Each structure stands twice: as structure tokens, then as C-alpha cells.
Amino acid sequence: MDSLPDAIIQYILSHMTNARDVAVCNCVSKRWKDSTPYIKSLYFPRNSFDSHSGESSPDVIVCRIVSSIVRLEELVVYSPFTSAGLASWLSSIGPSLRRLELRMDNLVDLQACQDSPSKLEYLKSAEKLESLKLWGVLMTHTPRWDVFQKLKNLEIVGAKIEDPALNSALRACPNLSNLLLLGCEGLTSVSIELKHLEQCKLDFYGLGNCSLMINSPKLQLLEVQGFSWIRARGTSSLTSLSIANNAGRVYMVDFDKLGSLESLSIRGVQWCWDAISKMLEWGSEVKHLYMKVEFTGDFDALEPFPEIDFVEFFNHHPKLQKFDIHGAMFAALCPKNCIKNVDPDFVISCLEEVSILVRSPLNAEQKMNTLESLIKYGKNLKTLVIKILRMKSSHSSADDFFDEICKFRYLNRKIVRIE
């Protein structure tokens, strides 16, 4: 590389991101050292200082490297650091920084939790951030942030957050287009009003009894887990919706028009039937429907699904192309009586893929009728996958049901597959 012009060397070395590589290059030659300040992105892995034995602390080393860079746009730090260290870095590179990702470790580091000001307080020095990603955050007090006008992407993974702190943090990011909160706990009521928000993913731990109010007219994707009460306004642009509650019940859902919705997923142990029926009604234009709800019932008693008219269901979802049904929904689809007086022109015209999870031999005749009706009326059906999961019984009914499924598969082997 000695024969290359300085500009070419600067261009090549500017694509380095690992801090260790940068440190090594600084030791090669003065020419290389003079080129590393033009790096745009810098990454400190978790083990960056595992074997460090020098006099300088990791905070000082990180500060020395980032301060030597003329215009750093992206900084990723997974190695441990202190509040004072973060303050010193951001004071020098804050104005140029556009993307920041930090492993905070506040949840496991008691001293970090007691630091004042906290690590969160110093983030306001990077006022021109466009993307902020934080891991292991303790946000029990409202962070004293200025407004991040340019921030488009906010991701927080593994956090303990209280309602006022989150609401205040979101107010400081009025122009977000992407919000991701995963593995969060401590919240009971979440309110989101972001007029530019397009994608929102919320995954909360705990008892599954949180409430959510969201008003974002540009929202296109919404995925939530851990909420019992959900109200959404301005959902006319929503194309993908996923609602799950693995720990609690879903009592209430309230959405505006969902005319653009193409993909709907509802999952959980127990949903109130009113919530399920509303989602099926609002999702009449969906192309992909995924249902994995085990029970219904408004209170503690777990109840099976009521019977669902097979013909009415598919007439109400004329654009459905891919249908994933599990357990209770499959058992509830009842074609036997409704097929007797069906319109001779009835057909499931758009359905191409069906995936069914079978866990019980109960109501075997009704289930076989459903399978046969899907084949008979699904004129464009290309794949029907039957997944058998731990189907057990103390008598021969499970074996008989499985034999019927195998015969059904043999007669329709071009379409049906058993897993």
C-alpha cells in the first residue's frame, strides 16, 4: 500500500469499524495513523478490554480513540463504561454523531444505577442523533433530555421503565418513524402520540395487564405483546398488525378503520370473544391471517370458541391467501351444517396456503369435515400443511383420527402435507 495515494489509503481505512483494528493501524506507520481520523463508524465489542492491563482506564482509551476522529457518525459500545466516560466521549463527538448504540448495563450494575447524573442524562449532548439503540436500561426517573428533532429510530431492549419516564422520553422524540421496545417491564399504561411513526414494536414482560393508547396516523406496522387493553387511532394506513399476550388476557381492542390491513396475527392463551370477533370483523380485507388463541372467556374460566360458520367466515374474508390456524380456531370452524344449504357458486377463490396445528382428537368428524371443505372449495389451494403436535389420548381415538388424516393426505397428496 506504500505506492497508493493518501486519499486512497484514507478511503480504504475509513471502512474499518472495529476499535481494535483502528488501534493496530495506528501502530503500523505515521501515514496510516494520519488516515484513521477519517473513519465514520466505530465499534467496541463486549470483550474489547478483557485482557487490558495498562494504566489507562477503558473510559480514557475510548475517549482517546473517538476524540482523534474528525467526524464520527456512528458509535457502538458494548464494552463496559461509566457515566463520566460517556460524558467525555459525547462532549467531543456529540455534534457529528448520527447513530449511537450502547449497552448500558444499568440493570445489573448497581453503581451505575446510583450514578448521578445517570448515563441517560448525557445522551442529550448528541442532539443531532438520527438513530438511538440502548440495551439494559433502567429508566425509573424521567430523563432530562432536550428535544431530539432529528431522531427517527429509537430501540430499547431489556429495560425496566416506569410510565412517566417513558412518556417523557417519547415526548422528547417527536419525529420518530420507528419505535422498538423489547423485553421491557414495569409499565402499566403506555400512551404514544407520534404523528410520523410508521413502525412500532412493543414487547412487555410481567402479568400481561398493560394498557396501550396509540395515535399515529402514518402507522404501517404494529406488533404488541403483553397488553390487555388496546386502543389505536389513525390506523387507516396500517398494513400489518400483530397482537399477543402470553401471560394475561386480552379484554378489549378498539381500532379505527383497518381498510389497508393485509396481515393480521392474534395470539395468546385467552382472549375475550368480543375482542376476537371484532378483530376478525375489522380484518375482513387481510391476505394473511394467523390465529393461535387457545381459549376464550371473559373471566377466569377458560372456555372453548363458539362455533364459527365456515361459509360465512370465508365470505367475510374474500382476499385471504394464507391462513394459519391453531387449536381452538380449527376446532370451531363448523362446515357440516352450513354446507348443506350453501350457495352452489360458493368458492374460496384467493386461498393458496393453509397451515393447521392439531393437538387433540376431540371432534374428529367435525375437523375432518373442515379439512375436506378446504380442499373442495379452495379452488386455488396449493398447500395444506397439517402439523401434529403431541396428540395424546388414553384410548384409540387419537390413532383413528391420525389414520383418517393419513388417508386424507393420500387422497390429496399433491396439496396436503403432514408434519
Salt bridges, closest charged atoms under 4 A:
ASP6 OD1 - ARG31 NE 2.73
ASP34 OD2 - LYS30 NZ 2.94
GLU73 OE2 - ARG71 NE 3.99
GLU74 OE1 - ARG99 NE 3.74
ASP105 OD2 - ARG46 NH1 2.77
ASP105 OD1 - ARG103 NE 3.28
GLU121 OE1 - ARG144 NE 3.76
ASP254 OD2 - ARG231 NE 3.03
ASP254 OD2 - ARG233 NH2 2.73
ASP256 OD1 - ARG233 NH1 3.48
ASP274 OD2 - LYS278 NZ 3.47
GLU285 OE1 - LYS319 NZ 2.85
GLU294 OE2 - ARG359 NH1 3.68
ASP300 OD1 - ARG249 NH2 2.55
ASP324 OD1 - HIS288 NE2 3.00
GLU365 OE2 - LYS336 NZ 3.26
GLU404 OE2 - LYS407 NZ 3.95
GLU419 OE2 - ARG417 NH2 3.21
